[in-house]
Amino acid sequence: MKRKIITTADGSKTIQIEEWNEQYHSKHGAIQEAYHVFIKHGLTLFNSSEIAILEIGFGTGLNALITTLEAPKHKLAIRYTGIEAYPVAAEEVSQLNYIEQLNAPQAKVDFEKMHMAPWETRVEILPNFTLHKKQQDFLEIKAENMYNLIYFDAFGARVQPELWTETIFAIMYKALQSNGVLVTYAAKGSVRRAMLAVGFTVERLPGPPGKREMLRATKS
């Protein structure tokens, strides 16, 4: 499918799949969305510990990049796993402006290391951050009781409804440790019901710019 780089409302870029009229991040602001959903309502729940994060939809690497910037503030050591069925091309990565928009020139090398890192191998990006990129379908995830936090950043239910079902959330529930948390930008009633059906406790939270609500699910 044809993809192009577009600029979102906060000045940060993302990738758009033209056939679907779907973006990797919110058109209202890629960086704003990442901070609001995955950092404010996910990562900041953890402090002074070693945690394992699973990202569903590694995509452009924006969520991983921001996590490397935020982890030291919370004294976190992070084992990060990013699942992606269709990796972003190097040419596309070169057009992204996250380093400039985040005003984080010191992270340029780290962002490059993330995208140059081999797939299916855990790599140290920073002393407190390792990355394991896996190229696979989300439905093929077999992890059990491994992760403290899931960034669920799949394409929306409008274009890929199969990624927002009881089947996929049962896999997510199994992958989390007890008291583990899943955060996502989505807020559809059908998504919330699917989460509840597999055992999650689900909260509706204020959404990022352009969205009224988002969801956070916790494994009891």
C-alpha positions in Angstrom: 0.0 0.0 0.0 1.2 3.5 -0.8 2.6 5.4 2.2 3.6 9.0 2.5 5.1 11.3 5.2 2.7 13.9 6.6 3.1 16.6 9.2 0.7 16.5 12.2 -0.8 19.4 14.1 2.1 19.7 16.6 4.7 19.8 13.9 5.9 16.2 14.2 5.7 13.9 11.2 4.1 10.6 10.8 3.4 8.1 8.0 0.0 7.9 6.3 -1.4 4.9 4.4 -3.3 6.6 1.7 -5.7 3.8 0.8 -6.9 3.6 4.3 -6.7 7.3 5.2 -5.0 6.0 8.3 -1.9 7.3 10.1 0.7 5.8 12.3 -0.1 8.6 14.8 -2.8 11.1 15.4 -3.1 13.9 12.9 -3.7 16.2 15.9 -0.1 15.6 17.0 2.1 12.5 16.9 4.4 13.6 19.8 1.5 14.9 21.9 -0.4 11.7 21.5 2.6 9.5 22.4 3.3 11.5 25.6 -0.3 11.6 26.7 -1.3 8.0 26.1 1.9 6.0 26.7 4.0 8.2 29.0 1.5 10.1 31.2 -1.0 7.2 31.5 1.4 4.3 31.3 5.1 4.8 32.0 4.7 7.2 34.9 2.9 4.6 36.9 6.3 3.0 37.5 9.3 4.4 39.4 12.7 3.2 40.6 12.5 -0.3 39.1 13.3 -2.5 36.2 10.4 -3.0 33.9 9.5 -4.9 30.7 7.5 -3.0 28.0 5.8 -4.6 25.0 4.9 -2.3 22.2 2.2 -3.5 19.7 3.1 -1.6 16.6 6.8 -0.5 16.8 6.3 1.6 13.6 8.4 4.7 13.5 10.0 4.1 16.9 8.5 7.3 18.3 7.2 5.7 21.5 10.5 3.9 22.1 12.4 7.1 21.6 10.3 9.1 24.0 10.6 6.2 26.5 14.4 6.5 26.5 14.1 10.2 27.2 11.6 9.7 30.1 13.0 6.6 31.7 15.9 8.4 33.6 13.4 10.8 35.2 11.6 7.8 36.8 14.8 5.9 37.6 13.7 3.1 35.3 15.7 0.3 33.6 13.7 -0.9 30.6 13.6 -4.1 28.6 11.7 -3.0 25.5 10.2 -5.3 23.0 8.6 -3.9 19.8 6.4 -6.0 17.6 6.0 -4.9 14.0 4.7 -7.0 11.0 5.7 -4.5 8.4 8.9 -2.5 9.3 9.3 1.1 8.3 11.8 1.7 5.5 15.1 3.5 6.2 14.1 6.1 3.6 10.9 6.8 5.6 12.8 7.0 8.9 15.2 9.6 7.5 12.3 11.9 6.8 11.0 11.9 10.4 11.7 15.0 12.5 11.3 13.7 16.1 14.8 14.6 17.3 14.2 18.3 16.3 10.7 18.4 17.6 11.7 16.9 20.9 14.7 19.2 21.1 16.8 16.2 22.0 19.9 16.3 19.8 21.6 13.9 22.3 19.1 11.2 21.3 19.9 11.3 17.6 22.4 8.4 17.8 20.1 6.4 20.0 17.2 6.8 17.5 19.5 5.7 14.7 20.7 2.7 16.7 17.1 1.6 17.3 16.4 1.5 13.5 19.7 0.0 12.6 19.4 -2.7 15.3 18.9 -6.2 13.9 15.5 -7.8 14.2 15.0 -10.8 16.5 18.0 -9.8 18.7 18.1 -7.9 22.0 20.4 -4.8 21.7 21.6 -2.3 24.3 20.6 1.2 23.1 21.5 2.8 26.4 22.8 1.4 29.7 19.2 1.5 31.1 17.4 0.6 27.9 17.6 -2.6 25.7 15.5 -3.1 22.6 14.3 -6.4 21.0 12.5 -5.8 17.7 10.4 -8.7 16.5 8.8 -9.0 13.0 5.6 -11.0 13.5 1.9 -10.9 13.5 0.4 -9.7 16.8 -1.8 -12.8 16.9 1.4 -15.0 17.0 2.6 -13.5 20.3 3.2 -16.4 22.8 4.5 -14.5 25.9 3.2 -15.4 29.3 3.6 -13.2 32.5 6.5 -11.3 30.9 5.6 -7.6 30.7 4.7 -4.9 33.2 3.4 -2.4 30.5 1.9 -2.7 27.0 1.8 0.2 24.6 -1.1 -1.0 22.4 -0.6 1.2 19.3 -2.1 -0.9 16.5 -3.9 0.6 13.6 -7.5 1.6 14.4 -10.5 -0.7 14.5 -11.9 1.1 11.4 -9.2 -0.4 9.2 -8.0 -3.5 11.2 -10.9 -4.6 13.4 -9.3 -8.0 13.9 -6.7 -6.3 16.1 -9.3 -5.1 18.6 -11.0 -8.3 19.6 -11.3 -10.6 22.6 -8.8 -12.9 20.9 -6.0 -10.2 20.7 -6.7 -8.9 24.2 -6.6 -12.5 25.7 -3.1 -12.6 24.2 -2.2 -9.3 25.8 -3.7 -10.4 29.2 -1.6 -13.5 29.2 1.5 -11.6 28.2 1.2 -9.2 31.2 2.4 -9.9 34.7 0.0 -9.5 37.6 -0.9 -5.8 38.0 0.5 -5.2 34.6 -1.0 -2.3 32.6 -2.1 -1.9 28.9 -2.6 1.6 27.5 -4.1 2.6 24.2 -5.4 5.6 22.4 -8.7 3.7 21.5 -11.9 4.3 23.4 -14.6 2.4 21.4 -17.2 0.6 23.5 -16.5 -2.6 21.6 -12.8 -2.4 22.5 -13.6 -1.8 26.2 -16.1 -4.8 26.2 -13.4 -7.0 24.6 -10.9 -6.1 27.3 -13.5 -6.7 30.1 -14.4 -10.0 28.6 -10.9 -11.4 29.0 -10.5 -10.3 32.6 -9.1 -6.8 32.5 -10.2 -4.0 34.8 -10.7 -1.0 32.4 -10.6 2.7 33.0 -11.8 5.5 30.7 -9.3 8.4 30.8 -9.2 11.8 29.1 -7.9 11.4 25.6 -5.0 13.1 23.8 -5.7 16.2 21.6 -8.5 15.4 19.1 -9.9 12.5 21.2 -12.3 12.7 24.1 -11.3 9.5 25.8 -8.7 6.7 25.8 -8.5 3.3 27.7 -6.2 1.9 30.3 -6.6 -1.8 31.2 -5.1 -3.5 34.3 -4.5 -7.2 34.9 -5.6 -8.1 38.4 
